[in-house]
Amino acid sequence: MPWIGALAGVAATDFLARRDRIEAMTRLARTPGAASAALLAEAYVAACMLEGDAKAHWSIDEVEQARKACGS
């Protein structure tokens, strides 16, 4: 979710920390022996919630522009 970092004023929010936690969960879910399916599902839900919260904080157009700028 690199596009989160491209949003104006994101540093003043908790969105970067939330993104980093989601990325850490995703990495952990991909390690052998991890409870990968459950952890990956949790990361997916958290990512969806983060995107929804971003679209509530910034306009949908701003989010889409950030996504395009990052190739997402």
TIVO-2410 file (N, C-alpha, C; in nm, 3 decimals):
# residues 72
REC num residu      c1      c2      c3 atome chaine
REC   1      M   0.082  -0.118   0.000     N      A
REC   1      M   0.000   0.000   0.000    CA      A
REC   1      M   0.087   0.126   0.000     C      A
REC   2      P   0.179   0.134  -0.094     N      A
REC   2      P   0.268   0.251  -0.096    CA      A
REC   2      P   0.193   0.382  -0.123     C      A
REC   3      W   0.076   0.373  -0.181     N      A
REC   3      W   0.000   0.493  -0.215    CA      A
REC   3      W  -0.040   0.572  -0.091     C      A
REC   4      I  -0.048   0.508   0.024     N      A
REC   4      I  -0.082   0.579   0.148    CA      A
REC   4      I   0.018   0.692   0.171     C      A
REC   5      G   0.144   0.665   0.146     N      A
REC   5      G   0.248   0.766   0.167    CA      A
REC   5      G   0.240   0.883   0.073     C      A
REC   6      A   0.165   0.869  -0.036     N      A
REC   6      A   0.153   0.976  -0.135    CA      A
REC   6      A   0.038   1.073  -0.105     C      A
REC   7      L  -0.038   1.047   0.000     N      A
REC   7      L  -0.150   1.134   0.033    CA      A
REC   7      L  -0.101   1.259   0.106     C      A
REC   8      A  -0.155   1.373   0.070     N      A
REC   8      A  -0.115   1.500   0.130    CA      A
REC   8      A  -0.148   1.501   0.280     C      A
REC   9      G  -0.049   1.536   0.360     N      A
REC   9      G  -0.070   1.548   0.503    CA      A
REC   9      G  -0.080   1.417   0.579     C      A
REC  10      V  -0.045   1.307   0.516     N      A
REC  10      V  -0.060   1.176   0.579    CA      A
REC  10      V   0.027   1.162   0.704     C      A
REC  11      A   0.137   1.234   0.709     N      A
REC  11      A   0.229   1.223   0.823    CA      A
REC  11      A   0.163   1.269   0.953     C      A
REC  12      A   0.061   1.350   0.943     N      A
REC  12      A  -0.009   1.400   1.063    CA      A
REC  12      A  -0.118   1.305   1.110     C      A
REC  13      T  -0.128   1.188   1.049     N      A
REC  13      T  -0.232   1.090   1.083    CA      A
REC  13      T  -0.166   0.960   1.128     C      A
REC  14      D  -0.248   0.861   1.160     N      A
REC  14      D  -0.196   0.729   1.196    CA      A
REC  14      D  -0.196   0.632   1.077     C      A
REC  15      F  -0.225   0.683   0.958     N      A
REC  15      F  -0.238   0.597   0.841    CA      A
REC  15      F  -0.107   0.525   0.805     C      A
REC  16      L   0.006   0.592   0.819     N      A
REC  16      L   0.134   0.527   0.786    CA      A
REC  16      L   0.163   0.412   0.882     C      A
REC  17      A   0.138   0.433   1.010     N      A
REC  17      A   0.160   0.327   1.109    CA      A
REC  17      A   0.066   0.210   1.084     C      A
REC  18      R  -0.058   0.240   1.050     N      A
REC  18      R  -0.154   0.133   1.021    CA      A
REC  18      R  -0.109   0.055   0.898     C      A
REC  19      R  -0.063   0.125   0.795     N      A
REC  19      R  -0.014   0.058   0.675    CA      A
REC  19      R   0.104  -0.032   0.709     C      A
REC  20      D   0.196   0.019   0.791     N      A
REC  20      D   0.313  -0.060   0.828    CA      A
REC  20      D   0.275  -0.186   0.904     C      A
REC  21      R   0.174  -0.177   0.992     N      A
REC  21      R   0.127  -0.297   1.065    CA      A
REC  21      R   0.066  -0.398   0.969     C      A
REC  22      I  -0.008  -0.351   0.871     N      A
REC  22      I  -0.070  -0.440   0.772    CA      A
REC  22      I   0.039  -0.510   0.691     C      A
REC  23      E   0.139  -0.435   0.649     N      A
REC  23      E   0.249  -0.495   0.572    CA      A
REC  23      E   0.324  -0.597   0.656     C      A
REC  24      A   0.343  -0.570   0.785     N      A
REC  24      A   0.411  -0.665   0.873    CA      A
REC  24      A   0.328  -0.792   0.889     C      A
REC  25      M   0.196  -0.778   0.904     N      A
REC  25      M   0.108  -0.895   0.914    CA      A
REC  25      M   0.116  -0.979   0.787     C      A
REC  26      T   0.118  -0.913   0.673     N      A
REC  26      T   0.123  -0.983   0.544    CA      A
REC  26      T   0.254  -1.059   0.531     C      A
REC  27      R   0.365  -0.995   0.569     N      A
REC  27      R   0.495  -1.063   0.563    CA      A
REC  27      R   0.496  -1.184   0.655     C      A
REC  28      L   0.445  -1.168   0.776     N      A
REC  28      L   0.442  -1.278   0.872    CA      A
REC  28      L   0.355  -1.392   0.821     C      A
REC  29      A   0.244  -1.359   0.758     N      A
REC  29      A   0.154  -1.462   0.706    CA      A
REC  29      A   0.219  -1.545   0.597     C      A
REC  30      R   0.318  -1.489   0.533     N      A
REC  30      R   0.386  -1.561   0.424    CA      A
REC  30      R   0.506  -1.642   0.470     C      A
REC  31      T   0.534  -1.639   0.600     N      A
REC  31      T   0.645  -1.719   0.650    CA      A
REC  31      T   0.596  -1.861   0.678     C      A
REC  32      P   0.682  -1.960   0.653     N      A
REC  32      P   0.643  -2.099   0.677    CA      A
REC  32      P   0.608  -2.120   0.825     C      A
REC  33      G   0.504  -2.197   0.848     N      A
REC  33      G   0.464  -2.231   0.983    CA      A
REC  33      G   0.372  -2.131   1.049     C      A
REC  34      A   0.353  -2.017   0.987     N      A
REC  34      A   0.263  -1.917   1.045    CA      A
REC  34      A   0.119  -1.960   1.022     C      A
REC  35      A   0.031  -1.909   1.103     N      A
REC  35      A  -0.113  -1.932   1.082    CA      A
REC  35      A  -0.153  -1.843   0.965     C      A
REC  36      S  -0.101  -1.876   0.848     N      A
REC  36      S  -0.103  -1.785   0.734    CA      A
REC  36      S  -0.242  -1.747   0.685     C      A
REC  37      A  -0.332  -1.839   0.676     N      A
REC  37      A  -0.464  -1.807   0.620    CA      A
REC  37      A  -0.538  -1.707   0.709     C      A
REC  38      A  -0.537  -1.730   0.838     N      A
REC  38      A  -0.607  -1.641   0.930    CA      A
REC  38      A  -0.539  -1.504   0.934     C      A
REC  39      L  -0.408  -1.503   0.938     N      A
REC  39      L  -0.335  -1.377   0.945    CA      A
REC  39      L  -0.349  -1.298   0.815     C      A
REC  40      L  -0.345  -1.368   0.703     N      A
REC  40      L  -0.362  -1.301   0.575    CA      A
REC  40      L  -0.503  -1.244   0.563     C      A
REC  41      A  -0.602  -1.316   0.612     N      A
REC  41      A  -0.740  -1.265   0.612    CA      A
REC  41      A  -0.751  -1.141   0.700     C      A
REC  42      E  -0.686  -1.143   0.816     N      A
REC  42      E  -0.688  -1.027   0.905    CA      A
REC  42      E  -0.621  -0.906   0.839     C      A
REC  43      A  -0.510  -0.930   0.771     N      A
REC  43      A  -0.441  -0.821   0.701    CA      A
REC  43      A  -0.527  -0.765   0.589     C      A
REC  44      Y  -0.597  -0.851   0.518     N      A
REC  44      Y  -0.684  -0.807   0.409    CA      A
REC  44      Y  -0.796  -0.718   0.462     C      A
REC  45      V  -0.860  -0.760   0.570     N      A
REC  45      V  -0.968  -0.681   0.629    CA      A
REC  45      V  -0.913  -0.547   0.677     C      A
REC  46      A  -0.797  -0.548   0.742     N      A
REC  46      A  -0.737  -0.423   0.790    CA      A
REC  46      A  -0.704  -0.331   0.673     C      A
REC  47      A  -0.657  -0.386   0.561     N      A
REC  47      A  -0.626  -0.305   0.444    CA      A
REC  47      A  -0.752  -0.243   0.384     C      A
REC  48      C  -0.858  -0.320   0.380     N      A
REC  48      C  -0.986  -0.266   0.330    CA      A
REC  48      C  -1.036  -0.153   0.419     C      A
REC  49      M  -1.023  -0.173   0.551     N      A
REC  49      M  -1.066  -0.069   0.643    CA      A
REC  49      M  -0.981   0.056   0.629     C      A
REC  50      L  -0.850   0.038   0.610     N      A
REC  50      L  -0.761   0.152   0.594    CA      A
REC  50      L  -0.796   0.229   0.467     C      A
REC  51      E  -0.821   0.157   0.359     N      A
REC  51      E  -0.859   0.225   0.235    CA      A
REC  51      E  -0.991   0.300   0.252     C      A
REC  52      G  -1.087   0.240   0.317     N      A
REC  52      G  -1.214   0.307   0.342    CA      A
REC  52      G  -1.196   0.432   0.428     C      A
REC  53      D  -1.113   0.420   0.531     N      A
REC  53      D  -1.086   0.536   0.616    CA      A
REC  53      D  -1.015   0.646   0.539     C      A
REC  54      A  -0.924   0.607   0.450     N      A
REC  54      A  -0.854   0.706   0.368    CA      A
REC  54      A  -0.953   0.779   0.277     C      A
REC  55      K  -1.047   0.706   0.222     N      A
REC  55      K  -1.147   0.768   0.134    CA      A
REC  55      K  -1.245   0.856   0.212     C      A
REC  56      A  -1.256   0.835   0.342     N      A
REC  56      A  -1.338   0.922   0.425    CA      A
REC  56      A  -1.260   1.047   0.466     C      A
REC  57      H  -1.128   1.034   0.476     N      A
REC  57      H  -1.043   1.145   0.519    CA      A
REC  57      H  -1.004   1.235   0.403     C      A
REC  58      W  -0.970   1.173   0.291     N      A
REC  58      W  -0.938   1.245   0.167    CA      A
REC  58      W  -1.049   1.214   0.068     C      A
REC  59      S  -1.054   1.288  -0.040     N      A
REC  59      S  -1.157   1.259  -0.140    CA      A
REC  59      S  -1.119   1.130  -0.214     C      A
REC  60      I  -1.219   1.070  -0.274     N      A
REC  60      I  -1.194   0.948  -0.352    CA      A
REC  60      I  -1.097   0.980  -0.465     C      A
REC  61      D  -1.111   1.098  -0.525     N      A
REC  61      D  -1.020   1.138  -0.633    CA      A
REC  61      D  -0.877   1.148  -0.582     C      A
REC  62      E  -0.857   1.204  -0.463     N      A
REC  62      E  -0.721   1.215  -0.407    CA      A
REC  62      E  -0.661   1.077  -0.383     C      A
REC  63      V  -0.742   0.985  -0.333     N      A
REC  63      V  -0.693   0.849  -0.309    CA      A
REC  63      V  -0.658   0.783  -0.442     C      A
REC  64      E  -0.745   0.796  -0.540     N      A
REC  64      E  -0.717   0.735  -0.671    CA      A
REC  64      E  -0.594   0.796  -0.737     C      A
REC  65      Q  -0.574   0.927  -0.723     N      A
REC  65      Q  -0.454   0.991  -0.777    CA      A
REC  65      Q  -0.328   0.937  -0.709     C      A
REC  66      A  -0.334   0.919  -0.577     N      A
REC  66      A  -0.221   0.864  -0.505    CA      A
REC  66      A  -0.193   0.721  -0.550     C      A
REC  67      R  -0.297   0.643  -0.570     N      A
REC  67      R  -0.280   0.505  -0.617    CA      A
REC  67      R  -0.214   0.503  -0.754     C      A
REC  68      K  -0.261   0.589  -0.845     N      A
REC  68      K  -0.204   0.594  -0.980    CA      A
REC  68      K  -0.059   0.639  -0.976     C      A
REC  69      A  -0.029   0.737  -0.889     N      A
REC  69      A   0.108   0.787  -0.879    CA      A
REC  69      A   0.204   0.678  -0.834     C      A
REC  70      C   0.154   0.583  -0.758     N      A
REC  70      C   0.237   0.474  -0.707    CA      A
REC  70      C   0.223   0.346  -0.789     C      A
REC  71      G   0.145   0.352  -0.893     N      A
REC  71      G   0.128   0.234  -0.977    CA      A
REC  71      G   0.040   0.127  -0.917     C      A
REC  72      S  -0.047   0.165  -0.825     N      A
REC  72      S  -0.135   0.066  -0.759    CA      A
REC  72      S  -0.269   0.059  -0.826     C      A
***
